[in-house]
Amino acid sequence: TMTSLSHFLSFILLLSLLSQSQNSKCAVSALPTPNRIHLQYYPKTLIIDENGTALSLPAMRMNMKGPNVVNPPENRPYLLFDESEVLRIEYTNMLYGEKWRDMVDGIGVGGLSNSSTSHNGRDRHAQGEQTLIHAHGVINIPSNLDGVPYISALPLSPGDQQYVEYKLQNEGTLWLHSHYAFQLGMGLNAPLVVREAKERLREYMAQFSERPVHQEIVMMLEEMCPVFTGDQQIEHLRKYGRKMTGAQLHAHLMSNDDPGYCQDHFDILGKLKKRFEQDLEDGGFPECVARDKSQIKRQRNSGPYPDTYDVWYKYRLANDHTIYNPIKVKVSPGKRIRVRIINASSFTTYRIYVHPKLRGTIVATDGDLIKPIPLKPFWMGSAQRVDLLLDIPEDEHDFKGYPIRAVIEDSDHTVQSAIVLYAFHKKEQILNPPVLSEEVPGFYDQEEEFMYHALHPLSQEKPVTKYVEVHRKINELTTLERLVSHKRPFNVSITGDNGFDSINNHSYLLPPFVPQYERNKYPIRVSPGDRVVLRFKNNNVDLHPMHVHGTKFQVIAINDIPTSGAIRDTVIVDKDCNSITMMFDVERAGQWIVHCHMEFHQNAGQMMTIETVAEVE
């Protein structure tokens, strides 16, 4: 039967992955070590300042040693390479042992409470946790090095090592992060910077002036300490006829909860699923109806269901610090700097504001250079990156700092993080930015994507060989059989809510969210050399930052309006019937995933696979 064949193929794949894992362990001891990076994952207690109170939060971090490791005092440590350099990393899983047990027994790892130390038969307390690292934005590498557990390779068990080596074939602001369970939301990530070739960068910079970049700064945005807020939102709706905004929710939690109280990620996922199932019983999720912007704005800001949050993170960080005690970075007067911003948050969309005394340019998205844009506020979804060139004033001696703020998408502006640049005073003289600012970000507007244009767009001469449509429709589902039809365009419906039943009323889950790995039954099949067009249409009440593994794509239409958009690996598909169309070329054989980068949505099953085969009939 087809089911038996599927199980047999899954068994063969696991044997292959196990063989690869064993081979990689042999390589660890056989290869010399001086020219490789040693990168350990380990549990850490993160001390943050919350309005004058020191709090201890459970976290995971990467300890990096060796060549290519940059460890500036004001920035997160990061890896720095030149284009075409060979990346060599030896990974070691240290998510076990005494420190791990202390965190689980005390404040919990991953927000783990003592009542939920087991999941799917795994004793997290005694054994630690598996992991596998994805190099986000790195393309044209073998699929078994992509870092997706069970699809790319078997996850590393506690104490295990893995050696990876490959040539970096694309440049820009990239990053490493765990692709296992909720480890991204615990901070298991690190920036990866690949510098452009000097000649190409010099040619690009000539568009501005001959002034070189004097300094580079990495700004890493994160969030910590999740809390399920769906029940509180429903109660507020019953009392007041509307749900709470993010600012109201934040004020409520910070005044009524123990500041250090964080909920278990797995428990939150269970509550989200229960709420989803209840909503299905109550009538499900109606198909979106296109409205004009004024109607959408009124509903978002004043209706009974304004943009809101079923999960809230209590602490927003920039380079490990809250806005109450932000990182302060020394810069030189009159010099040009490059700021690489990485939204490593697992759930949050930010509006970025740079202090108005700084003049600058937006120069790259997701690691690829774009046609330069004069500096203005801009949006960043989960996993997206933006590079800025900023010119520091020469004589602003009376000013005590230039904050770069990340303000959460909302109808208020009270929830934010920041780093502060300073040039003329001692560090201790620099004032922390006020929590409140004059900028109110509002809610994401997909039309902003029109301002980004690739510096080097994909060639228009190559014909499109595959057209895939991904849209959120409930009442007119396309059949699953069309997913494996290769003689006509195939359509994929994304359904459900909060990631559940999100691909044609199905969820595709990987361990530890299912007992064992099974290959996706409904992949999109393509061939090497294919040019693929993929269209997302969002009927959901949530926006979704969609990430494609193994390649980069160009945005070619926004709400069906053509554009020569940015080259990206992650793009936001907005709510309220908005659509995004992307185009990419298939270069590598293997199995690759496409998923929402909001961690709870991904782990609820908002994921599909693209399989590259030798020939598609």
C-alpha positions in Angstrom: 0.0 0.0 0.0 1.0 3.7 -0.3 1.1 3.9 3.5 3.5 1.0 3.8 5.7 2.5 1.0 5.7 5.8 2.8 6.8 4.2 6.0 9.5 2.2 4.2 10.9 5.3 2.5 10.9 7.1 5.8 12.9 4.2 7.4 15.4 4.3 4.5 15.8 8.1 4.9 16.4 7.7 8.7 19.1 5.1 8.0 20.7 7.5 5.6 20.6 10.3 8.0 22.0 8.1 10.8 24.9 7.2 8.5 25.6 10.9 7.8 25.5 11.6 11.5 28.0 8.9 12.3 30.3 10.0 9.5 30.2 13.6 10.8 31.3 12.3 14.2 34.2 10.5 12.7 35.2 13.6 10.9 35.3 15.5 14.2 38.2 13.5 15.5 40.0 13.0 12.2 40.3 16.7 11.1 42.7 19.2 12.6 41.2 21.8 14.9 43.1 25.1 14.6 41.3 26.3 11.5 37.7 25.6 12.7 35.3 27.4 14.9 34.3 25.6 18.1 30.6 26.5 18.9 28.9 25.1 21.9 25.2 25.4 22.8 24.6 25.8 26.5 22.0 26.8 29.0 22.4 30.3 30.5 20.7 32.4 33.1 20.3 35.8 31.5 20.2 38.8 33.9 18.2 41.7 32.5 17.1 45.1 33.9 13.3 45.6 34.0 12.6 49.1 35.2 15.3 49.0 37.8 14.7 45.4 38.9 17.3 42.7 38.1 15.6 39.6 36.7 17.0 36.2 36.0 15.6 34.6 32.8 16.2 31.1 31.4 18.0 31.3 28.1 20.2 29.3 25.7 23.3 30.8 24.1 26.2 29.9 21.7 29.7 30.0 23.0 32.0 30.6 20.0 35.8 30.3 19.9 38.3 30.2 17.1 39.0 32.0 13.8 36.3 34.3 12.4 34.8 35.0 15.8 34.3 38.7 16.5 33.6 39.6 20.2 33.1 43.4 20.5 32.3 44.6 24.0 29.0 46.4 23.0 27.7 43.8 20.4 26.6 40.2 20.5 29.5 38.0 19.4 29.3 37.1 15.8 31.0 35.2 13.0 32.7 37.2 10.2 33.7 35.8 6.9 34.6 37.0 3.4 32.6 35.9 0.4 33.8 32.5 -1.0 35.6 31.7 2.3 35.1 28.2 3.7 33.0 27.9 6.8 34.2 25.2 9.3 32.3 24.8 12.5 32.4 22.1 15.1 29.1 22.1 17.0 28.8 20.6 20.5 25.5 20.1 22.3 25.9 21.1 25.9 22.2 21.3 26.7 22.4 18.9 29.6 24.2 18.3 32.9 24.2 20.3 36.2 23.5 23.7 34.7 20.6 22.3 32.7 19.1 20.6 35.7 19.5 23.7 37.9 17.6 25.8 35.4 14.8 23.2 35.0 14.5 22.8 38.8 14.7 26.5 39.4 13.3 28.9 36.8 12.8 26.4 34.1 14.4 26.0 30.6 12.2 27.1 27.8 9.8 28.3 30.5 9.6 24.7 31.6 7.6 24.2 34.8 8.4 21.1 36.9 4.9 19.8 36.0 5.9 19.5 32.3 9.4 18.1 32.2 8.3 15.2 29.9 7.0 15.5 26.4 6.4 12.7 23.9 8.2 10.2 26.1 11.3 12.4 26.5 12.5 13.1 30.1 13.8 16.6 29.5 14.9 17.0 33.1 17.4 14.0 33.1 18.5 13.9 29.5 18.8 17.5 28.4 17.6 18.4 24.9 18.5 17.6 21.3 19.2 20.4 18.8 20.3 21.2 15.3 21.4 24.5 13.8 20.2 26.1 10.6 22.3 28.7 8.8 19.6 31.1 7.9 20.1 32.8 4.5 23.0 30.6 3.5 22.2 29.1 0.1 23.6 26.6 -2.4 24.7 24.1 0.2 23.9 20.4 0.4 20.4 19.8 1.8 21.9 17.5 4.6 23.7 20.6 6.0 20.5 22.8 6.1 20.0 22.2 9.8 16.3 21.0 9.9 16.0 18.0 12.2 15.1 14.8 10.5 14.7 16.4 7.1 18.3 17.5 6.8 19.9 15.3 9.4 19.3 13.7 12.8 19.4 16.2 15.6 22.4 16.2 17.9 21.8 14.5 21.2 23.2 16.0 24.4 26.9 15.7 24.4 27.2 14.9 20.7 29.3 16.8 18.2 28.9 17.6 14.5 31.5 19.0 12.1 30.2 21.0 9.1 32.3 22.5 6.3 31.2 24.3 3.1 32.1 27.2 0.9 30.0 30.4 1.5 28.6 31.4 -1.9 26.4 34.3 -0.9 27.2 37.4 1.2 25.4 39.7 3.6 23.8 39.7 7.1 22.9 36.1 7.8 22.5 34.2 11.1 22.6 30.8 12.8 19.7 29.5 14.9 18.3 26.3 16.3 15.5 24.7 14.3 14.5 22.4 17.1 11.4 22.8 19.3 11.3 26.3 20.9 15.1 26.9 21.2 15.0 29.9 18.9 12.7 31.6 21.3 15.1 30.8 24.1 17.9 32.7 22.3 19.9 29.8 20.7 21.2 32.0 17.8 24.2 33.9 16.6 24.8 36.5 13.8 26.8 35.4 10.7 28.2 38.2 8.6 29.7 37.5 5.1 31.3 40.6 3.7 30.8 41.5 0.0 33.7 41.4 -2.4 35.7 44.6 -2.0 35.3 45.6 -5.6 31.6 45.1 -5.7 31.1 47.0 -2.4 33.3 49.9 -3.6 31.3 50.2 -6.8 28.0 50.2 -4.8 29.3 52.7 -2.2 30.3 55.1 -4.9 26.6 55.9 -5.3 26.7 57.7 -1.9 30.2 59.2 -1.6 33.8 58.1 -1.3 33.5 58.0 2.5 34.3 54.4 3.6 32.6 52.4 6.3 34.5 53.1 9.5 32.7 50.7 11.9 30.2 47.9 11.8 27.6 47.2 14.5 25.3 44.2 14.8 21.9 44.8 16.5 20.2 41.6 17.5 16.5 41.8 18.4 15.0 39.1 20.7 12.1 38.4 23.0 11.9 36.4 26.2 9.4 34.9 28.6 6.2 33.9 26.8 2.7 34.0 28.4 -0.5 32.7 26.9 -3.0 35.5 27.0 -6.0 34.1 25.1 -8.1 33.6 28.2 -7.4 37.1 29.5 -8.3 38.5 26.1 -11.6 36.7 26.0 -12.5 37.9 29.5 -11.6 41.5 28.5 -13.8 41.1 25.4 -16.7 40.0 27.5 -16.4 42.9 29.9 -15.5 45.8 27.5 -16.6 44.7 24.1 -13.1 44.5 22.7 -9.8 42.8 23.3 -6.7 44.4 24.8 -4.1 46.2 22.7 -0.5 45.1 23.1 0.2 48.0 25.4 -2.8 47.3 27.6 -1.8 43.6 27.7 1.8 44.4 28.6 0.7 46.8 31.4 -1.7 44.2 32.8 0.9 41.4 32.8 3.6 43.5 34.4 1.4 44.7 37.2 -0.4 41.4 38.0 2.2 38.7 37.3 5.5 37.8 39.1 7.9 39.7 36.8 10.1 36.6 36.4 7.2 34.3 35.7 7.4 32.6 32.2 5.1 29.9 30.9 6.1 26.6 29.3 6.3 26.9 25.5 4.7 23.4 25.1 1.9 24.3 27.5 1.2 27.4 25.5 1.1 25.5 22.3 -1.4 23.1 23.9 -3.6 26.0 24.9 -3.4 27.5 21.4 -4.5 24.2 20.0 -7.4 23.9 22.4 -8.5 27.5 21.5 -8.2 26.6 17.8 -10.4 23.5 18.2 -13.0 25.5 20.1 -13.1 28.1 17.3 -13.6 25.3 14.8 -16.6 24.1 16.8 -18.0 27.6 17.0 -18.0 28.0 13.2 -14.4 28.0 12.0 -12.6 30.7 10.2 -14.5 32.6 7.5 -13.0 33.4 4.2 -11.6 36.9 4.0 -13.5 39.6 2.2 -11.4 42.3 0.5 -12.0 45.8 2.1 -10.6 49.2 1.5 -7.9 50.5 3.8 -10.2 52.7 5.9 -12.4 49.7 6.8 -9.4 47.7 7.7 -7.9 50.5 9.9 -11.2 51.0 11.7 -11.5 47.3 12.5 -7.9 47.0 13.6 -8.0 50.0 16.0 -11.6 50.2 17.3 -13.5 47.0 16.5 -14.2 44.1 18.9 -11.2 42.2 17.4 -8.4 44.7 16.9 -4.9 43.4 16.1 -4.0 41.6 19.2 -1.9 38.7 20.7 -2.7 35.3 22.0 0.9 34.9 23.1 2.8 37.8 24.7 6.5 38.0 25.4 7.1 40.0 28.5 10.7 41.2 27.7 12.1 42.7 24.4 15.8 42.7 24.1 18.4 44.3 21.8 21.9 42.7 22.2 20.7 41.0 25.5 19.5 44.3 27.1 16.2 45.9 27.8 15.5 49.5 27.0 15.9 50.3 30.7 19.6 49.6 30.4 20.4 49.5 26.7 23.7 48.7 25.1 25.7 51.9 24.4 28.1 51.8 21.4 30.9 54.3 21.0 31.1 55.8 17.4 33.4 58.4 15.9 32.3 61.9 15.0 32.0 62.5 11.2 32.4 58.8 10.4 30.1 56.4 8.5 29.0 53.2 10.2 27.1 50.1 9.0 24.4 48.8 11.3 23.2 45.2 10.6 19.8 44.6 12.3 18.6 41.0 12.7 15.1 40.4 14.0 15.8 37.1 15.8 12.5 37.4 17.6 10.3 34.3 17.2 7.0 36.1 17.1 7.3 39.9 16.9 7.1 42.4 14.1 9.0 45.7 14.8 9.0 49.2 13.4 12.5 50.5 13.4 13.2 54.2 14.2 16.6 55.8 13.9 17.3 59.1 15.7 16.5 62.0 13.3 19.9 63.6 13.7 21.4 60.7 11.9 21.3 60.7 8.1 21.6 57.5 6.3 20.5 54.9 3.7 18.8 51.5 3.7 21.2 49.3 1.7 20.3 45.6 2.1 17.4 43.3 3.0 18.0 39.7 4.1 21.6 40.0 3.2 21.2 41.2 -0.4 22.0 44.7 -1.6 19.1 46.8 -2.8 18.8 50.0 -4.7 19.5 52.5 -2.0 16.6 54.1 -0.1 16.9 57.3 2.0 16.6 56.4 5.6 13.0 56.3 7.0 11.2 54.2 9.6 10.6 50.6 8.3 9.1 47.3 9.3 10.9 44.1 10.2 9.2 40.7 10.6 10.6 37.7 12.4 13.9 36.4 10.8 14.3 39.4 8.5 17.5 41.5 8.3 18.1 45.1 7.2 21.4 46.9 6.7 21.8 50.6 7.2 24.6 53.1 6.4 24.5 55.9 8.9 26.6 59.1 9.0 27.6 60.4 12.5 27.5 64.2 12.9 30.8 65.9 13.4 29.9 68.6 15.9 26.8 67.6 17.9 28.6 68.1 21.2 25.5 69.0 23.2 23.7 65.7 22.3 24.1 62.6 24.5 23.2 59.7 22.3 21.5 58.5 19.1 19.1 55.6 19.9 18.0 53.1 17.3 14.6 51.8 18.5 12.6 48.7 17.7 9.0 49.4 18.6 6.5 46.5 18.6 3.7 46.6 16.0 0.8 48.1 18.0 -1.5 51.1 18.4 0.7 52.3 21.2 4.4 52.7 21.6 5.2 51.6 25.1 6.9 48.2 24.2 10.3 48.6 22.6 14.0 47.9 22.8 17.0 49.9 21.6 20.7 50.4 21.3 22.2 53.8 21.7 25.1 55.2 19.7 27.2 58.0 21.3 30.2 60.0 20.0 31.0 63.0 22.3 30.7 62.0 25.9 31.7 59.3 28.3 29.6 56.2 28.4 28.3 56.8 31.9 27.1 60.2 30.8 24.8 58.8 28.1 21.1 58.9 29.2 18.9 55.8 28.6 16.2 56.6 26.1 12.7 57.0 27.6 10.4 54.0 27.3 7.8 56.3 25.8 8.5 57.9 22.5 6.5 60.1 20.1 6.4 57.4 17.3 3.3 55.2 17.3 4.0 52.4 14.8 0.4 51.2 14.2 0.2 48.0 12.2 2.2 46.5 9.4 1.3 47.8 6.0 2.4 45.5 3.2 2.5 48.3 0.6 5.9 49.3 2.2 7.4 46.3 0.4 7.0 48.2 -2.8 9.9 50.5 -1.8 12.5 47.7 -1.9 14.1 46.9 -5.3 16.8 44.3 -5.9 20.2 45.7 -7.0 20.6 42.6 -9.2 17.2 41.2 -10.0 16.7 37.7 -11.4 17.0 37.5 -15.2 13.7 37.9 -17.0 14.8 35.8 -19.9 14.5 32.4 -18.1 10.9 31.0 -18.5 8.8 30.0 -15.5 8.4 26.2 -15.3 6.4 25.8 -12.1 3.6 28.0 -10.7 2.5 27.4 -7.2 -0.3 29.3 -5.5 -0.5 29.3 -1.8 -3.6 31.0 -0.4 -5.8 31.0 2.7 -9.2 29.7 1.6 -11.5 27.5 3.6 -14.6 27.0 1.5 -13.0 26.3 -1.9 -10.1 24.0 -1.1 -8.1 22.7 -3.9 -7.6 18.9 -3.8 -4.4 17.4 -2.4 -3.9 15.5 -5.6 -3.0 18.7 -7.4 0.1 19.0 -5.2 1.7 16.1 -6.9 0.5 17.0 -10.4 3.3 18.3 -12.6 1.6 18.8 -15.9 -0.3 22.0 -14.8 0.1 24.7 -12.2 -0.6 23.4 -8.8 -2.4 25.3 -6.0 -1.9 25.0 -2.2 -4.4 26.3 0.3 -3.2 27.5 3.7 -6.0 27.2 6.2 -6.7 27.2 9.9 -5.4 29.6 12.5 -2.2 30.0 14.7 -0.5 27.5 12.4 -2.9 24.6 13.0 -4.3 22.8 10.0 -2.5 25.4 7.9 -1.7 23.6 4.7 -4.8 22.3 3.0 -6.4 21.6 6.4 -3.3 19.7 7.3 -0.4 20.3 9.7 3.1 19.0 8.9 4.9 18.3 12.2 8.4 17.2 13.1 9.5 15.7 16.4 9.3 16.5 19.3 5.8 17.6 18.3 5.0 14.1 16.9 6.3 10.8 18.3 8.4 10.0 15.2 9.5 11.4 11.9 7.4 10.9 8.8 8.1 12.3 5.4 5.6 15.0 4.2 2.9 13.2 2.2 2.1 16.2 0.0 5.4 17.8 -1.2 5.8 20.3 -4.0 8.1 18.5 -6.5 10.4 20.4 -8.7 13.5 19.7 -10.8 17.0 21.2 -10.8 17.0 24.2 -13.1 13.3 25.0 -12.7 12.2 28.5 -12.2 9.3 28.5 -9.7 6.7 31.1 -9.0 5.0 30.9 -5.6 2.0 33.0 -4.6 0.8 33.4 -1.0 -2.6 34.8 -0.2 -3.4 35.4 3.4 -7.0 35.0 4.6 -5.8 34.7 8.2 -6.1 37.3 11.0 -2.4 37.0 11.6 0.4 38.2 9.3 3.0 35.5 8.5 6.8 36.0 7.8 7.3 33.1 5.3 10.8 31.7 4.9 12.0 29.5 2.1 15.0 27.2 2.8 17.8 26.4 0.3 17.4 29.4 -2.0 16.7 33.1 -2.2 13.7 34.5 -4.0 12.7 37.8 -5.6 9.4 39.5 -4.8 7.7 40.0 -8.1 4.2 41.0 -7.2 2.4 42.6 -4.1 -1.3 42.1 -4.1 -1.0 41.0 -7.7 0.7 44.3 -8.7 4.0 43.6 -10.5 7.2 44.8 -9.0 10.9 44.2 -9.4 11.2 43.7 -5.6 13.9 42.8 -3.2 15.9 39.5 -3.1 14.9 37.9 0.1 14.7 34.6 2.1 11.8 35.8 4.3 8.8 37.9 3.4 5.8 39.1 5.4 2.4 38.1 4.0 0.0 40.5 5.6 -3.5 39.7 6.9 -6.8 40.9 5.3 -6.5 39.2 1.9 -3.1 40.5 1.1 -0.9 38.5 -1.3 2.8 38.1 -2.1 4.2 36.5 -5.2 7.8 35.3 -5.3 10.1 33.7 -7.9 13.2 31.6 -7.4 15.5 29.2 -9.3 16.0 25.6 -8.1 19.7 24.9 -7.8 20.2 22.1 -5.4 18.7 18.6 -5.1 17.2 17.6 -1.8 14.3 18.2 0.5 13.7 21.8 1.7 11.0 23.4 3.9 8.9 26.5 3.5 7.4 27.7 6.8 6.1 30.6 8.9 9.0 31.9 11.0 6.7 32.7 13.9 7.9 29.8 16.2 4.5 28.8 17.6 3.0 28.7 14.1 5.8 26.6 12.7 5.6 24.2 15.6 1.8 24.0 15.1 2.5 22.7 11.6 2.6 25.7 9.3 5.2 24.1 7.1 5.4 22.4 3.8 8.3 20.8 1.8 9.8 21.3 -1.6 11.4 18.2 -3.0 14.0 18.5 -5.8 14.1 15.4 -7.9 16.1 14.5 -11.0 13.1 14.6 -13.3 9.5 15.4 -12.8 7.1 13.6 -15.1 
